[in-house]
Amino acid sequence: MWKGVTLVAVALVLLASLATAQSAPGSSSPDRKVNSRVSPVYPELAKKMHLQGTVRVEAVVRPNGTVKSTRVLGGNPVLVVAATDAVGKWKFETAAGETTEIVQLTFVPQ
C-alpha cells in the first residue's frame, strides 16, 4: 500500500517540477526579434563541393540581446562552423531575461 502512495507522490513531485521548469523565465521564448543579422560566410570547401543544406543552431541570448553561446542541433558538418560563427554575432531585441532561440540557416551554392 505504501509503495503505491509513495510512487504517486513521487510522480506528482516530478510533474510539478517539470511544469515549473517549463514555465521558468528565460528558459525559452516565442522567437525574439533579430535586430542585427550577420550572414554566414559560405565555406570554400562547400563551394568546391557545391554543397547546400540547412543548419539548425540553438542560441542562448542574454537579456541585452547579445548571444552568450551557440550549439549545433543539426546540419552538414562542413557548414556548421560558418553558421555558428554568424549566429554568434547576431543581436536580438532586449528582454527581461536570458532566452534560448532556435535559428535555421540555409546555405545555397553561389
C-alpha positions in Angstrom: 0.0 0.0 0.0 2.7 2.5 1.0 4.7 1.7 -2.2 1.7 2.8 -4.3 1.2 6.0 -2.3 4.9 6.8 -2.4 5.0 6.1 -6.2 2.1 8.5 -6.8 3.7 11.2 -4.5 7.0 10.9 -6.4 5.2 11.1 -9.8 3.3 14.3 -8.6 6.5 15.9 -7.4 8.2 15.2 -10.8 5.3 16.5 -12.7 5.2 19.7 -10.6 8.9 20.3 -11.1 8.6 19.7 -14.8 5.8 22.2 -15.1 7.9 24.8 -13.1 10.9 24.2 -15.3 8.9 24.7 -18.5 7.5 28.0 -17.3 10.7 29.4 -15.8 11.6 32.8 -17.2 14.5 32.7 -19.5 14.1 29.0 -20.5 12.8 29.8 -23.9 10.9 32.5 -25.8 8.5 32.8 -28.6 11.2 33.9 -31.0 12.9 37.2 -30.0 13.3 39.6 -32.9 16.7 39.8 -34.5 17.9 43.4 -34.6 21.2 42.7 -36.4 21.9 39.7 -38.5 25.3 38.6 -39.8 25.3 36.4 -42.9 27.4 33.3 -42.7 30.5 33.0 -44.9 30.0 30.2 -47.4 33.0 27.9 -46.8 35.4 27.3 -49.7 35.1 23.6 -49.3 31.4 23.8 -49.6 31.7 25.9 -52.7 34.1 23.4 -54.3 31.7 20.5 -53.5 28.6 22.5 -54.5 27.1 21.7 -51.0 23.8 23.1 -49.9 21.8 22.5 -46.9 20.3 23.8 -43.7 22.0 24.2 -40.3 19.9 24.4 -37.1 21.6 26.3 -34.2 20.4 26.9 -30.7 21.5 30.3 -29.4 21.4 31.3 -25.7 20.7 35.1 -25.8 21.5 37.4 -22.9 18.9 39.9 -21.7 20.8 42.7 -23.5 20.4 40.8 -26.8 23.9 39.5 -27.4 24.5 35.8 -28.0 26.0 34.1 -25.0 26.5 30.7 -26.6 25.6 28.5 -29.6 25.0 24.8 -30.0 24.5 22.9 -33.3 21.3 21.0 -33.5 21.8 19.6 -37.0 23.3 20.2 -40.4 26.2 19.4 -42.7 29.5 19.4 -40.7 31.1 21.4 -43.5 28.6 24.2 -42.9 28.2 24.2 -39.1 31.2 26.4 -38.2 30.1 29.2 -40.6 26.6 29.0 -39.2 27.6 29.2 -35.5 30.2 31.9 -36.2 27.5 34.0 -37.9 24.8 33.5 -35.3 27.2 34.2 -32.5 27.5 37.8 -33.9 23.7 38.4 -34.1 22.0 41.0 -31.9 18.5 40.3 -30.7 16.0 42.7 -29.1 16.4 43.1 -25.3 14.3 41.1 -22.9 13.7 40.7 -19.2 15.8 37.5 -19.0 18.0 35.1 -20.9 16.3 33.1 -23.6 17.0 30.2 -26.0 16.4 30.8 -29.7 16.4 28.2 -32.4 17.9 29.6 -35.7 17.8 27.8 -39.1 20.3 28.9 -41.7 20.1 27.7 -45.3 23.2 27.5 -47.5 22.8 27.6 -51.3 25.8 27.2 -53.7 26.9 30.5 -55.1 
